[in-house]
Amino acid sequence: MGELTRLQRKREKTRSALLNAARGLVCERGHDKISIQDLTDRADVGVGTFYNYFESKQHVYEAVLEEIRFSFNQQLTELRKPIKDPATILTVTLLYSFQQAQDNEDWRTFLTYSGLGSDHILHQDEEQCLSDIRFGAQRGRFKVDNVQFTSSLIIGMVRHVSREITLGNLSRNSMQETTRYILRMLGLPDLVAKALVQTPLPPIPASKKSNEIENQADLSKMKGFRS
């Protein structure tokens, strides 16, 4: 892919400014006390410019969550890189996804104040989950009759359990219990599944994009304090 043109760079800069404005203002005031004028003032662009990028405040809030999700996926990719065993890959992915759904402060804070609701859950990409199940089945690590159905079932379970933990209806122990159940469902013996879920997660490397987003958020906060 070639370098961005000057116009493309300008558009990316403007879009980023609007996203950073939304991040800062939502956490400072809450979604119901922010107007589009507030967003464009913070981003230092005209009101009309906003509609070149987003249809409404809700759409810009959803775009902020997608940016956080992008960082989550980058970190997950780095975490998975050195792992070769399909069962370990899936275990690390599930536990990390559960953990981040509950402990990712950027995600939880923005979701709380944006008014978007608990339907937005951090979880593994569906295509990646499908690929993981297929890989494990091909290697003989998983015993699966229908890869597509099994993958959909796992994604649904992860979403449901994450939401229930967030709402306080399930304990955090449910993260390991659910992962262990999924591994058993895929044909692993219970002792093996138990050992896998009790293995500590490897250190999480910080991605370049994640650092850029954090720096942009800090600058947005500083700008907010000065205004």
N, C-alpha and C positions, 0 to 999 in steps of 0.2 A: 504494500500500500504506500503510495507516494505521500509527500508532505501536504498538509492542508493549505489551501489557498488563503490569501489574506481575508477574503470575505468569510470563509469557513471558520477561520480563527476568531474573527470578530463575533460571529454568531455563537460559537462555543463559549466565548468570554461573557457574552450577554446572558446566555442561558445559565451559565455557572453563577453569575451575579444574582440572578433571580432565585436560583435554588438556595444559595447561601443566605439571601435575604429571608426566604421562607423558613429556613432552619433557625436562624437567629430570632426572628419575630415570634414564631410559634412557641418556642421555648420561653421567651420573655413574657408574652402576653396571653397565649392561648389562641386557638383558631378563631374563636367568636369575637375577638377584639381586634381583628386585622382586616383592613380593606385592601383592595388591589392597589389603591393609591399608596398605602403604607409600604407595600412590597416594592413598587416601582421607585418610590422615594429612597428606600434603603438601598436598592440596586443601582440607583442613579440613572434610571432610564425613563422614557415617557410611558404613560399609561397605555397608549396604543401599541407600543412595542411588546407589552406583555402578551397581547393576543396573537402575536406572530409566533409565540412559542407554546402557550397554554390556553385552553378554553376557559378555565375557571380556577379558583383557588384550590379546589379539590384536586384538580389535575396536577398542579404544581406540588401539592403535598404528596401525592402519590409518586411523583417523579423523585422527590427527596428520598422516599423509602426505597425506590428502585436503585438509587445511587448507593445507599447503605447496603442494600442486598448485593450490589455489584462488588463492593468491598468484601462482604462476607464470602461470596463465591471465590474471589481471588485468594483469600486466606485459606479456604477449604482446599483449593487446588494445590497450593503450596504444601499443605499438611499431608495430602495424599501422595505426593510425588514419590517419596522414597519407599512406599509400601508396595509389596508385590503380591501378598496373599489376598485373594478376593474377600475372604471372611473378615480379615483385619481391616481392609479398606472400608467395607460396609460398616463395621463396628465403629471405627473412628469417625466416619461420616455421620452416622446417626447420633452418636454421643455429642459430637461437636455441634450438630444442628440443634439438638435439644438444648444444649448449654447456651448457645448463642440466642436462641429464641427467648430464653429467660434472662440472660445476663448482659446482653449487648445494650449498653447504656444509651448509646445514640438512638438505637431503634426504639427502645422502650420509652425513652423520654419524648421523642418526637411523636410516637404513636399515641401516647397519653394525651398530649396537648393538641394534636392535630384533629381529633374528633373522627378519625377514620375507622375506629373500631377494631375489635380483636380478630376479625376475619383475616387481617393481614398478619401472616406468620412467616418468620424466617425458616426456610427449610431447603433441603437439597433440590437442585434442579431435576425435574421429572425425567428428562432425557438421560441425565447422568445416572439416576437411580436405575432406569431401564438397562443401561449399559452395564452397570455393576452386577445386576442379577444375571444378565446374559453371560458376562465374563465368568462369574462363579459357576454357572451351570456348565459352560464349555470346559472349564477346568476340572469338573467333577466335584467341586467343593460344595455346591448347592444341588439339592434334588428338587427340581421344579418342573411341573407339568406344563404350565402356561406362564411364560416369562412376562408378557404384557399385563396379564391380570394380576400376577403377584406384585409387580412393580407398582401398579395403581393402588393395590391394597396397602402396601407399605407406606406410600406417600399419604394416603388417607389416614392411616393410623398415626403417623407422625404429626400431621396437622391437628388431629383431634386431641391427642395427648398433650401437645404443646399448649393448645388453647385451654384445656382443662387445668393444666398446671398454673398457667397465667391467671386464671379465674379463681384459683385456690381450691378447686374441686379435687385435685390429685396432689399428692406429695411429690417432692423432687426425686424421691426414690423411684418414681414411675419412669424416669428417663432410662435407668439401667434395666428395670424390669421389662419395659417395652422392647428395648434393644435385645435383651436375652430371649424374649418370646419370639421376636422376628427371626433371630438366628436359629432357634429350634424349629420354627415353621419352615425354614429353608433346608432342614435336614441335619443340622449339626447336633451332636449329642449335648445333653444339658451341661455336663461338666466342662466341655469345650466352650460352650456359649458363656457359661459363668466366668470362666477364666478370661475370656476375651473382654467382657464388659468391666471386669475388675482391674484391667490393665490401665494405668494412667494415660491420659492423652499426651502425645508428644508436644513439645513447645510449639506455640503458634507463631510463625514468622510474620512480621509486619510487611504487607505489600507496599509497593511504591505508590499505588493509587490510594491506598488507605492513608498513607502519610500525607499525600497531597490534599485529601479531603479534610483531614484533621487540621492542617495548616490553614486551609481556606475557612474552615469553621471558626478557628481562633481569630483570624483577621476580621470575619464578620462580626464576632462578638466585640472586638476592640472598636470597630466602627460604630457599633450600636452604643457603646459606652460614651463615645465622643459626641454622638448626635444629641 
